[in-house]
Amino acid sequence: MVKSGGTVTVTQGNRVRAAVPGSALMKLAEMPGVAQVQQPQKAFPLAVTSEGVEASGAGDWVRGGKTGAGVKVGVIDVGFDSLPEAQAAGELPAGTVLHGTNCPTDNVSAHGTAVAEVVHDMAPGASLYLACAPDTMTFAAAVDWLTQQGVQIINASIGFTNAGRGDGSGSGGGSR
């Protein structure tokens, strides 16, 4: 490498990565023992897909064309912080609708965004509707809004402490 004006930066078995002036590439390629001269391929991050997609069998459904297209799915959560970043990164579709009326400005949470990402991974063709419900009062309003939007499936990965008898018959938001 030194003969061609380059500096070895990494070796891996019989492969060598070197910083070589462009004018020396032809000379390097003609050297004994050199089989190929090319730039290394740059790595790029791939899309992150929930591990649960394959574990649940949803991957087979999606590959079979059952993507949730035409279905409206709602996510009720305490907050959707980092939603724009998730959309910009392609983790959530740009058309995701957020009803932010009840989203708190304090105690901000990205939990709802993470839940929506899982829903999107499981049903990438579904339309997503997100609604904040930081308490039992706003939970009912969130359900009403999602229903008005024609949402067919609602996920609420939240709970309320002591909001009923514990048998599902109480009046605390989640029993609706």
N, C-alpha and C positions, 0 to 999 in steps of 0.2 A: 504494500500500500504506500509505503514511504516513497518508493521509486516513482509512483505516479503523482506524488504531491498530496496524498490523502492522509487522513488520520482515522485509524480504526476506533469506532465508538462502542460496538457490541459484537460479540461472537456467539454463535449458537451452533454447535457441532461443526459442520463444514461450511456454514454460512457466515458471512461477515457483513456488518453494516459499517460503512465508512463515510466520512465527509470528504468528498473528492471534488476538486474544481471541474466544472463542465468541460473545460478544454482538455482534461486528462482522461475522460471517459473512454474514448476509443483506444487509447494506449492501455488502459486497465483491462478492457474487454479482450485484448489480444494477448494478455499475459498468460503463460502456462498455468494450468490449474483453475483458471477462471471459466466457469461454465455459463454464467449469465450475469448481466449488469442491469439492474432496474432500481427504481425508487421503491422503498418499502410502502406497502399499502397502509393508509391511515385507518385507524380504528374509529368507529363512531358508535354512540350508544344506541341500542335497539329499544324498541317500545317495551315498557314494563307491563306485563300482564299478570293479573292476580294468579297466584298459585292455585287457588281454589277452582279456577275455570276447568282445568284438566282433572283435578281430583274429584270434582262433582259430576264429571261427565258432560258438562256444558260445552266443552270444546268440540265434542262429536256433533252436538246439535248445531253449533255455529257453522262448522265446516259442512254440515248437511244442508245449510241454507236457512236454518231456523234461527234468525238473528234478533227476533223481536220487532222486526220492521212493522210499522203500523200500530204498535202498542205504545201507550203512554204510561210511563212509570213515574210515580212520585216518591220523593225521599223527604221525610220529615226529620229534622235534626235540630240541635241547639245552635248550629252555626255552620257557615260555608266559607270560612276564611280561606284564602289562597285559591278561590275558584278561578279568577282570571289567569293565574299562573298555570293551573291544571289544564285549562282550555288552550292556552298558548303552547303548552308542551304536548298537546294532542292526547292527553289522558281523558279529557271530556270533550264532547262535541261543542262546536261554537254555538249551536242552536239551543243549548241547555237554558231553560227558563228558570229564573230565580224570583220568587215572590219574597222580597226582602222586607216587607212591612214590619215584621216582628223580630228581625234579626238584631240581636243585642250589639251595642257598640262597645260595651265592656265585656270582659270574660269571653273574648272572641275564641272560637274553636274552629279547627279545620276538620273535625270529625265527620261532618256531613259531606264535605268534599271527598274525603276518603271513601265513605260509603257509596257515594254516587259513582266513583271510579270503579268500585267493585261491580256495581249494577251494570255499568257500561261495558265492563269486560265480559260479563255473563250474557248480556243482551245488547251487542253493539249497534243494532239497528233500531232499538227503541228510542222514543223521544223522552227526554228527562225533564221533569218538573220538580223544583226544589222549593221547600217552604220551611222557614224557621219556626220552631216552637220551643222557646226556652222555659215554658211553664205549662201547667195544665190548662190555663185559660186560652193560651194561644194555640195549643194543640188542636182543640176543636175548630178554631178558625182556619188552621192549616188544612185540616181534613176537608172542611167546607170549600176552601179555595181550590184544592186539588180536584175535588168532585166536580166543581163548576168548569174546570178545564177539560173534563172528560177523561181524567186519569183512571185507568182500569186496575192498576196494581199500586199499592202504597206500602213502602217500607219505612218503618220507624225503629231504628236501632238505638232507642233511648228508653229510659225508664223514669219512673217517678217514685220517690221514697214515700212510703206510707200513704199512698193515694187510693186506698180502698181496702177491702177485707182480705185481698190476696187470692180471691177465687174468681176474679174476672167480672164480678157483678158490681163493683164499685163505680163511682162517678168520676174517678181520676183519669182524665184525658185518654189514657191508653185503652180503656175498655169500650170505646165507641164502636 
